[in-house]
Amino acid sequence: MSTEPKVDNREKKKSGTSTFSRLFKYTSAKLVMQFITVVIGIFLTIMIANMGGYVDQILKASIREAVMEFIRTSPDMKNKTSA
């Protein structure tokens, strides 16, 4: 009689679905994080380039100034009376 214990080779099963599901979760989490990072980066780039909305105020003032100058110097507008 031998004193060695019997080893059952069927105890260790390798599950392919477990590996695939872990890989899928890891990949999807990385993709979501990359998407969020890109969105935040684009938002910050636009906010910095726009100076937090100050460019809009500059453009409004420039347009208002151009229209007022046109009205002030236009001969057609000088003949009109204000209501």
Secondary structure, DSSP 4 states (H G I P E B T S, - for coil): ---SPP--TTS----HHHHHHHHHHHHHHHHHHHHHHHHHHHHHHHHHHTGGGHHHHHHHHHHHHHHHHHHHH-HHHHHSPP-
